[in-house]
Each structure stands twice: as structure tokens, then as C-alpha cells.
Amino acid sequence: MYDAFIAQERYTMGYDSVWLLLQILSGEVTASDVDQIVKTGAVVATRDNMNDLEVFKFFYVKLSNVKNT
């Protein structure tokens, strides 16, 4: 049993990765222009904070929050 775990913001990670790949493939940026470390968000989730809004948002993505471009 674990007392805590790290939750990552998976939607943002996937969205930004695909967007960056498209920019590289189209020639808008080069791979060397890209920062090697990209902060996408993570949180330590515990039983005590699982329902806090700042933690809860890492587990569920509302369709209304999905970026449309």
C-alpha cells in the first residue's frame, strides 16, 4: 500500500507534445530550439488531499477544458 503518489497532467503533456511535433515537422521551429526540460505539471496526491481542487484536476479532464485550435 502506498501513502502518496505523483500525478502528472497527462492531457497537457500529450497536447503540447503533439503541437510541438507538428511545429517541428512544418519547419516553424527546429528541435534544437526546444527547451530540453518542459514543466507540464505534477502533484503529490495523498488520501488527505485527493479531493482538493488542485489535486483533483489531475485525475479528471472536463471536455469543456479541452483546447480547441
C-alpha positions as CSV (number, residue, x, y, z in Angstrom):
1,M,0.0,0.0,0.0
2,Y,1.2,3.5,-0.8
3,D,0.6,6.7,1.2
4,A,1.1,9.0,-1.7
5,F,1.9,9.1,-5.5
6,I,2.8,11.6,-8.1
7,A,0.0,12.6,-10.5
8,Q,1.0,14.2,-13.8
9,E,-1.1,16.4,-16.0
10,R,-1.4,13.9,-18.8
11,Y,-3.7,15.9,-21.1
12,T,-1.3,18.9,-21.2
13,M,1.7,16.6,-21.7
14,G,0.0,14.9,-24.7
15,Y,-1.4,18.0,-26.3
16,D,1.8,20.0,-26.0
17,S,3.9,17.1,-27.3
18,V,1.8,16.7,-30.5
19,W,1.6,20.5,-31.0
20,L,5.4,20.8,-30.7
21,L,5.9,17.8,-33.1
22,L,3.7,19.5,-35.7
23,Q,5.6,22.7,-35.4
24,I,8.9,20.9,-35.9
25,L,7.6,18.9,-38.9
26,S,6.2,22.1,-40.5
27,G,9.5,23.9,-40.0
28,E,8.2,26.5,-37.7
29,V,10.8,25.5,-35.1
30,T,13.8,23.2,-35.0
31,A,14.4,20.5,-32.4
32,S,17.4,22.5,-31.2
33,D,15.1,25.5,-30.5
34,V,13.1,23.4,-28.0
35,D,13.8,23.6,-24.3
36,Q,15.0,20.2,-23.1
37,I,13.0,20.5,-19.8
38,V,9.4,21.3,-20.1
39,K,7.3,21.6,-17.0
40,T,3.8,20.2,-17.6
41,G,2.6,20.0,-14.0
42,A,2.6,17.3,-11.3
43,V,1.3,17.0,-7.8
44,V,1.8,14.7,-4.8
45,A,-1.6,13.0,-4.2
46,T,-2.4,11.6,-0.7
47,R,-5.6,10.3,0.9
48,D,-5.9,13.7,2.7
49,N,-5.7,15.9,-0.4
50,M,-7.3,13.7,-3.1
51,N,-10.5,15.8,-3.2
52,D,-8.7,19.2,-3.2
53,L,-9.3,21.0,-6.5
54,E,-5.6,21.4,-7.2
55,V,-5.1,17.7,-6.9
56,F,-8.5,16.5,-8.2
57,K,-7.9,18.3,-11.6
58,F,-5.0,15.9,-12.3
59,F,-7.3,12.9,-12.3
60,Y,-10.2,14.2,-14.5
61,V,-10.3,16.3,-17.6
62,K,-13.6,18.1,-18.3
63,L,-14.4,18.2,-22.0
64,S,-15.1,21.9,-21.7
65,N,-11.4,22.4,-20.7
66,V,-10.1,20.7,-23.9
67,K,-8.1,23.1,-26.0
68,N,-9.6,23.7,-29.5
69,T,-7.1,25.0,-32.1
